[in-house]
Amino acid sequence: MDKQVRKPTVHSMKRRSSAHDYSRSGFYHITISVPSVLHQPFGRIVGQLNKPDGDSDAPHVELTPIGKMVEEELKVSIHHYYPMLEVLDYVVMPEHLHFLLMAKGDVVSQSGKATHLGHVIAGFKYGCNKRFWAMTGKICLATESPGTLKSSTALGDAVGTLKSSTALGDSVAKVPKVTKAALPPLFDAGYCDVMPVDEAQLDTQRAYIHANPRSRLLRMTNRAWLQPQRRTIDTAVSVPALEGYLRRECPYQLTAESLDIVKKRLLVEDERVICDSYGNTELLTRRLLPVVCHRKDADSFQQQKARCLSEAASGAVLISARISKGEQEIMDAALLSGYPVIRIEDNGFPEIYHPSASRMDDCASGHLLLLTPWSYQFRKHEEKVSVPFCKAMNCVAQAVCKKKDSWWKEE
C-alpha cells in the first residue's frame, strides 16, 4: 500500500498483551463500556463534593434497575462459575464499569478446562445481556439463578417464541419471535485490561476505581476546566523559530529523523505552535515565569528554587515541562504551598482524557493548568521522551511566558 494514502493508526485501549498468559493467576483491572446509543443505562452521579468518602451524601452512583442487575452479576456470577476468581473492588458508572479481578489460581472452567480471561468476560457480558433483554421485553427467561456465565451458544435458546416467565416478577404470555440482530447488546465489544505488577500499582488502581464517582462529579461541576480544550493556546512561536532553538540547544541529539518526528507531532496552525489545554486557563492571564533547570546551573539550584518560590508567593505562575529532578522539586513545592502552576505535558490528550485523581483535584480547584503542544500518540509506559522533545517543551514554556529561562539570575 502506498504510504502516502495509508490511514493513520487508531490505537485501541482494548489490545491484549502478547507476552501475558491470561489463563494464569494475577490481578486484572477490567473496564467495560456500553454502546454510546444507550447513553447512561446504569445510573446517574449524585452526592456532594464536600462530603468525605463513606458519608451517605458523598459522590456516588444512584443505580437504575439495569445497573443493579449488572452489579449483581458482577458480585455473584463470576465467582460462582469461576471460584478461583474474586472481584476485589468495583464501581458501576452510568455508562461503564471498572472492577479489579484477582485470579487466585489458573483460570479453569467448571468442566476443568483451562480458560482464557476473555472467555470469562464474554460469559459475564452474555449473562448481563440475557437479563437486559428480558428486562426490556426483548425476550423472557425460564426461571434460573442470577449466574449466567455460560457459552453464548445458548443464544439459540433465548431467541424465537418463548414460554411465559416469572423470572423478573412479571407474567409474560408470549414474546414475539426475535433474531440475533434484533437483540441490542448491553456492552461494547472487547474490554480494557490493566495488570498491576506490584503493590504500589495495585493501590493506584484501587484508588482510581474508588475515585470514579467523585472525579465524574468534579468534571460535571467544572466542565470548562475539566475537559480538554482543543487548539486554544497560541504560543506565538513559529515552527522555523522552534527548529532554530533545537539546533542551538541539542545539536548532537537533533537528527533529520528526530526533527521530522517532532514536527509531525506538533500542533500547528498558520506555521505557529499551538497547545491543547486542560484546567484553569485563567492562569495564563497572570505573570508567567518559566522553570527550566540546566546542568550548568546545578551549583545554584537552591538559589533558583528560592527565587522561583518567592515569585510564586508574590503572585507569579510558574510554568514548566517538569522534566529534570530540579524542575520537579520546584514545581511540586509550589503546588504543595498552594501556588498555582502550569505544566507542559509530553504527550497530547486522547479523545477521552482522565488525569490522575490528584491532578484532577488541582485542576478543579484552579491551581493547575495542563498544556500540550503535541498530538496524542499511544506509547508504552517504559518509552522515554527524547531530548529534542524535552527541549521543544522548554521552548514552549519560555514562549508562553515571553521570558527566557535565565530570568531568576537577574536582580
Buried (B, 14 or more C-beta within 10 A) or exposed (E): EEEEEEEEEEEEEEEEEEEEEBBEEBBBBBBBBBBEEBEBBBBEBEBEBEBEEEEEEBBBBEBBEBBEBBBBBBBBBBBBBBEBBEBBBBBBBBBBBBBBBBBEEEBBBEEEEEBEBBBBBBBBBBBBBBBBBBBEEBBBBEEEEBBBBBEBEEBEEBBEEBEEBEBBEEEBEEBEEBEEEEBEBBBBEBBBBBBBEEEEBBEBBBEBBBBBBBBBBBBEEBEEBBBBBEEEBBBEBBBEBBBEBBEEBBEEBBEEEBBEBBEEBBBBEEEBBBBBBBBBBEBBEEEBBBBBBBEEBEEBBEEBBEBBBEBBEEEBBBBBBBBBEBBBBBBEBBBEEEBBBBBBBBBBBEEEBBBEBEBBBBBBBBBBBBBBBBBBBEEEEEEEBBBBBBBBBBBBBBBBBEBEBEBBEEE
